[in-house]
Amino acid sequence: MRVAGGLALALLAAGCVAPTGPPPAPGPRPVSPAPAPTTAPAPPAIEGMAVQGGLVAGRAQPGAMLTLDGKPVRVAADGRFILGFDRDAAPSALLVQQASGAPPAEVRISVAPRAWRLEPVDAPYRAGRTSAEFDALRPAELAQITAARTRQTDAAGWRQRFAWPAHGRQSGWFGAQRIYQGKPGSYHSGADVAVPTGTPVVAPADGVVILATPAPFTLEGNLLLIDHGMGLSSALMHLSRIDVAVGDHVRQGQPVALSGATGRATGPHLHWGLTWQGARLDPLLVVGAEPE
């Protein structure tokens, strides 16, 4: 008994006392962080060939941000987008995609050059001494055009295959330029279709009217601007009558105006211009067919 008692005292002194209750529950185990994605988002894909005055479509990561040479590019919810290249676009452009949580993805786009129609004229270049009336009116006209083209609408015509707004003989070509004794003049910014005054003009694609001039402008005459979405818009010029109003939604093929010869025009015709975020485009490339 003395041995047993001494052993009990030794155990108590050492702190080795048998537990009187259930063992404590184990604490939470540390959670390891989820492994990082092993693949980066795919870079934006371009459909077709980029060319001066042309328009191409593409697809990016939904929700990503795009820039073309540092300028923002609008991207639809499904990742679709379009890019336009001006008549004088540089030989290449840099498209950058920034998706959430991923490094930037860059795509270098080669822009094919084009041979433009040049018309030598054996006469001195005349920039033109404008009248006081023109000088007074033109700044306000340009301001209206600029303001209209900054509007963003819900138009989705940019997804469609465009159609000619009028049918007839093509009388003016995009990019054509006169050379006055070696000095280049301004180039033609659209496609002209020779049609009699009063010929119906239709919307080349779905869109929203962003400008319908109440009176003829000095150069464009009666001017109708239609936004097709994503920065792409049509300009229909020299009209004799406009039959839609700002804010109207129009459908492809819907009559919107009548052709004429208002503004600076040598005869009745329709001038159709296309722009994408300020870049002037060749309607012939977008439509892909002659107007006849």
LOLO-705659 format. One record per residue: x negated, y negated, z of N, C-alpha, C in turn; residue in three letters. Coordinates in pm, whole numbers, plus 50000, padded with zeros to 5 digits. Atoms other than C-alpha are relative to their C-alpha. Example, Ala and Ser with C-alpha at 12.3 -4.5 7.8 and 13.67 -1.06 7.14 Angstrom:
! residues 2
499115011950000487705045050780499104988050000ALA;500825011949994486335010650714500774989150073SER;
This chain:
! residues 292
499175012050000500005000050000499154987750000MET;500855011750002497144976450073499454997249861ARG;500505001950138495824982849724501054994049912VAL;498925005450084499164976949563500294985650034ALA;499755014049964499734945349762498934990849949GLY;501105008450050496294932249671500084998049850GLY;499875001250146496924939649302501084990149964LEU;498915009550028500214920349314499544985850022ALA;500495013649976498484890549472499054995549892LEU;500955003750107495764891549208500714996249873ALA;499245003350122498314891748927500674986450012LEU;499365013149982500164862349078498984989049988LEU;501035010450006496924843249118499554997549858ALA;500445001650139496024849548754501104994749911ALA;498895005050081499444837748635500625010549916GLY;499444989450084500344871248482501265005250063CYS;498734996449941503904871948609500935004849891VAL;499074994850101506384892848413501124990049977ALA;498935009750027508994870948238501305004650062PRO;498724997149938512384868848403501164998649904THR;498925001850098514404861048081499565004349863GLY;500364996150138514464867247705498914991049946PRO;501095008350056511494854847500500574988349921PRO;499515011850075511864819847339500095003049852PRO;499824998150146513134818446982498814993849926ALA;501135005850077510404812746722500384986749937PRO;499755013050062510104776846586500105001049849GLY;499874999850147510814767246221498645001249934PRO;501234998650074508204777645974499814988249904ARG;500225011150095506594750145764500385004349859PRO;499564997350137508084747745413498954994949903VAL;500995003950099505624747145127500654991349892SER;499425008350106506194719644866500215008049872PRO;499714993150126507764730444536498844998049904ALA;501125001550095505164737144271500324989649893PRO;499815010250103504684708844020500295006749866ALA;499724994250132506054714543666498705003049927PRO;501214996150071503564732743454499934994049860THR;499985005850134504654715743129500544985850005THR;499535013850008505064678843049501154999249899ALA;498925001550097508174666242862499444998849858PRO;500435000650140507934669542485499944985449954ALA;500055013750052506854637842305501154997449905PRO;498905002950092509424619742090499715005549861PRO;500124994250133510074635841752500634990749897ALA;499535008750107510494615841431500495008649885ILE;499434992950114512714627741146499794991849873GLU;500225007150124511654618240796498674992550001GLY;501265007250018508824596140671500234985150018MET;499935014549981508244560340784499414993049879ALA;500445007450117507884535640499500394985450019VAL;499675014249990507874497840468501434997649951GLN;498605002750034511484485940467500935011650028GLY;499204988049978512704520140579500485001650142GLY;499394996849871514674534740868499855014950024LEU;500104985949963513994567541048500725002350131VAL;499364996049875515784586241324499055008850080ALA;500844991649916514294605141615500715004450125GLY;499434995049874514874622741943498934999250108ARG;500895001149884513314615542282500625007650116ALA;499454994149880513764629542631501174991350049GLN;498895008149948517234618542754499604992850127PRO;500345008149884516814590543003498634993849995GLY;501345005650012513304582242886500074985849943ALA;500145013350058512164547242791499005000849884MET;500855000150117510624540742450499554985849969LEU;500465012650055508514512742309499325002849866THR;500684999350128507314506941954499104987849990LEU;500995010949996504124486341949500304990350113ASP;499775007949880505044474242296501404994150013GLY;498655005649995508644464142211501005010950035LYS;499054989749957511554482642379500845005249883PRO;499154993250097513514507542168501185006050076VAL;498824994749933517074516342263500115015149975ARG;499854985550008517724553142336501405003650047VAL;498664995749963521174569142341499945010250113ALA;499954990849886522334591342627499525013949962ALA;500444986750043521574622342419498545000049952ASP;501405000850039518024610342348499774995549857GLY;500165004150139518694599541988499614985249993ARG;500395013950021517144567241856499694998049852PHE;500395003450136516294549141532498864989950006ILE;501105009550013513244529441420500044993949861LEU;500065006950128513064503341145498644993749979GLY;501315005550033509954491040965500154989049896PHE;499855011850083509774456440813499315001849864ASP;500624999950132508834449940452498484998850008ARG;501435002149985505394438740570499445007350121ASP;500464992449884504974465040843498565004649982ALA;501404995450001501404474940935499945014749962ALA;500144985950043500014508640818500335010350108PRO;499664990549894500674524541157500694992750114SER;499315005449884502784519641468499885010150113ALA;500154991349883502514533541822501325000850075LEU;498784997349925505594549241978499625006550132LEU;500354995049867505334555142354501275003650075VAL;498884995349918507754575542566499565000650145GLN;500264999349856507874571042942501185006950066GLN;498984992449931509884598243114499705000250149ALA;500165000449854510464599243490499085011150048SER;500894990449940507644616143678499015006449907GLY;500934994150097505584622943367499104989149944ALA;500885010050062502614605643207500564995649866PRO;499515004750130503294584742894499625009849888PRO;500254991750119503584604542569499954990849879ALA;500195009150113502254586542261500075007549868GLU;499924994850135503004592541895499574988849905VAL;500465009850099501084574141624500725002849868ARG;499194998550121503364568341323499314993249883ILE;500555005850123501914563040977501144994149918SER;498985007150078503894537640772499494998749856VAL;500435000050140503644542840396500244986349936ALA;499825012850070503104511340186500885001849876PRO;499194999850122505294502239890499494989649901ARG;500335009850104504734484439561501234991549976ALA;498855009050010506974453839547500054993449862TRP;499815007250126508424436939243499454985850014ARG;500575013450000506384405839171500324993349867LEU;499625007550120507494379138925499124987549989GLU;500855011950017504724355238814500784988849932PRO;499335011750056506044320338744498944989449973VAL;500995010250036503904294838558500554986250031ASP;499485012949953505094265738763499464998050141ALA;500525002449864503864248739081501005004350105PRO;499154996049889505184261339410500684987850060TYR;499255011049938507924239439552500695005450124ARG;499344996049876508754244739913501384993750010ALA;498685006250002511684221239847500144988950102GLY;499695011049910512454187339993501465001050033ARG;498614997749963515624195340185500694986750028THR;499205011949976518414170140215500184997950150SER;499755003049859519234152840541501145008550054ALA;498874991849956522484172540554499545014350032GLU;500534986649975520634205740525499205000350130PHE;500815000649879518164195440794500864999050126ASP;499145001649885521034186441022500795012650031ALA;499154988349982523034218340968499235012850029LEU;500674987050000520414245440938499625005150139ARG;500374994749868519134247641299501175006450074PRO;498834994449931522644253641435500435013149934ALA;499654987650069523304280041168499075011450042GLU;500974989849960520114298841251500215004250145LEU;499754996849860520934296741621501195009550013ALA;498844991049996524324313141558499635014149955GLN;500424986950050522724341341358499165007250104ILE;500864993949899520084347441623500805004650121THR;499194996449883522614347341907500865012149971ALA;499144988750035524894371341722499225013050000ALA;500784987750011522124396441661499455004850133ARG;500434995549867521224397542029501135007050075THR;498874993549934524694410642117499855015149992ARG;499974985549999524874447142220501445004550013GLN;498624995250001528114465242142500015015250017THR;499864985449990529454500642167500035006749864ASP;499954994550135529134505741792499115012449987ALA;500764987650021527944540141679499805002949851ALA;500184997850143527724535041303498595003849961GLY;501394996550030523954539441322499805015149985TRP;500084985450012524614576941346500515004949863ARG;499384995850125526404577441009499054998649880GLN;500655002650127525194579740652500694987849939ARG;499425012650046525704544540517500525001449856PHE;499445000750134527734536340204499904985649950ALA;500085013450056527544506839965501274992150032TRP;498815008149970529874478240066500754995449876PRO;499355003350127530654471339698499285007749891ALA;500584992450110530024489039367499924991149876HIS;500235008050120528554472239062498545001049960GLY;501385000050046525314464638886499104993650105ARG;500945005949904522384459039118499224989049927GLN;500625011750065521074424339035498864994050080SER;501115005049917518594418239316499485011250087GLY;500634989149928516104441039489499304994950126TRP;500675003349875514824440539843498494999249977PHE;501455001350005511254428139874499464993149878GLY;500485006850121511074412139528499514986050035ALA;500645012749963508894381039533499484992749876GLN;500545008450108508064352539298498634994550042ARG;501345005349978504454340839263499864987549913ILE;500075012850069504124303939172498554995949982TYR;501405003350031500734298939001499075005250110GLN;500844993549900499194323239248500464998550143GLY;499545002249863501114311039554501315007750021LYS;498784992149981503674336039688501124992050065PRO;498815005649938507184324439764500595010050097GLY;499354990949906509574340440009500575012049923SER;499504988050067510714375839932501505001550023TYR;498564997549990514284387839879500265009650114HIS;499844992549875515614401240208501135010249997SER;498924990250007518424423540082500185005349860GLY;499664994850132520084440139786501214992449948ALA;498895007250062522354420939546500775009349907ASP;499134992550089525324436639371500854989949924VAL;499265009450083526794417139079501445004849985ALA;498574996950008530584417739117500774986949986VAL;499225012350016533294392439021500504994850135PRO;499395005949881534634368439281501335006750030THR;498764993549959537424384739479499935015150007GLY;500164985449989536024420139469500035004150147THR;499974995849860536854438739792498625004650048PRO;501254996149934533884443040027500395008150122VAL;499634991249890534024471740277498835001450097VAL;501044997749899532114480140594499155011949957ALA;500864988850041529074501640506499905011150102PRO;499984990049893529384519840841500854994450113ALA;499245004849885531344517941164499224989150071ASP;500705010749928530604486941366500944990450067GLY;499285010749932531674456341558499574986849938VAL;500305013050060531914421741403499384991050106VAL;500695008849904529404398841575499904985749949ILE;499965013750053529634368541343500874999949875LEU;499165002350117532274356741097500134984949987ALA;500105014650005531524321240989501354993849959THR;498745006750035534574298140986499874991149877PRO;500285008150118532934277440711498695004849941ALA;501234994950062530174285340459498754993850060PRO;501335004849962526574282740578499284994849876PHE;500685006650112524144262840366499385009949902THR;500654990250087522274293540233500855012649982LEU;499304987350007524344324340315501434998849952GLU;498595001650031527734309240236500845005950111GLY;499204993049900530544327440412499275012850038ASN;500884989349952528574351940625500735008650101LEU;499424990449908529764383440799498905009150052LEU;500974991149936527534401841048500745011150073LEU;499404988449935528454437041160498915007650075ILE;500954992249920526614454241445500375014749990ASP;499794985650010526194491741393499445007450121HIS;500544993949879524574497741732498505002349993GLY;501424996949986521024504041855499114989649931MET;500795010650062519834470641711500114999149850GLY;499844999950146520954478041352501254992249961LEU;498865008150041523194452741178499974997249851SER;499835003550141524524444140832500364985349987SER;499635013750034524724409340680500615000249860ALA;499305000850128527274404240400500174985249968LEU;500125014350027526734370640228500714995849871MET;499435006850117528214346539970501475003949978HIS;498634995350009531744358640046500954988649967LEU;498975010150026534794340339916501044999850110SER;499044999249890536904352140209499565010750099ARG;500284990349894536414369840544501335003850064ILE;498704995149953539284391640669499955006350139ASP;500114994749863538024401741016499464989050090VAL;500425010249903537134382941333498985006050096ALA;501004995649903534384384541593500665008950107VAL;499484990649902534934413941826500795011549940GLY;499254989250064536864434941575499135012449981ASP;500654987450033535914471641550500435003949860HIS;499704996350138535694482041186499495014049974VAL;500374986550037535464516341029499335000149863ARG;500674998950129533284527140740501045000949888GLN;499075000350112535044519340412501174990650018GLY;498895009349976537454494440571499744986849929GLN;500205013250062537964462640361499844989250107PRO;500285010349900536494433440553499904986049939VAL;500195013150062536044405440297500175001349849ALA;500015000450146536074394739933498704993349955LEU;501255005550050532944387439730500224986149941SER;499895013450055532154352739599498644994649960GLY;501255006750037529444327339524499764988150090ALA;500195011149907529414305439834498554999450047THR;501375001749957526194291539976499074998149881GLY;500975001450109523024291739765500065012549913ARG;499814988650091524054314939482500134994649858ALA;499935004250141523654312439105501215005849929THR;498824993850059526754333439039500645009350101GLY;499314991249905529274356439205499265013350018PRO;500634987349967527664386139378500105002250151HIS;500084996949857527344403539714498555002350037LEU;501324997549943524114401339908500215008050128HIS;499914991549882523794429740158498625001150062TRP;501254999049928521024426940416500165009050122GLY;500034991549882520064451340692498824996150087LEU;501105002749908517984444041001500095009650117THR;500104992149877516804465141293499064992750094TRP;500775007349898515654445241596499054989949936GLN;500775010550066514444417341367499245004549878GLY;500714994950119512804440041107500985000849884ALA;499134999750117514284435540760499795013049923ARG;500034986850061515174468140587500574999649859LEU;499524998650137515844479140231501285008450000ASP;498764992150001519524489440197499935012149908PRO;500104988950095518604511439902499415012450067LEU;500594988749930516484533440131500985006050101LEU;499074995249898519204535740394501175007349937VAL;498874993650068521994544240151499545011949918VAL;500554989150077519864565439922500625001849863GLY;499404998950132521794558039603500224986249942ALA;499725012750067522434530639348501444995850028GLU;498635004549966525554508939401501055003349895PRO;498994997550102527204518239070500835012350035GLU;
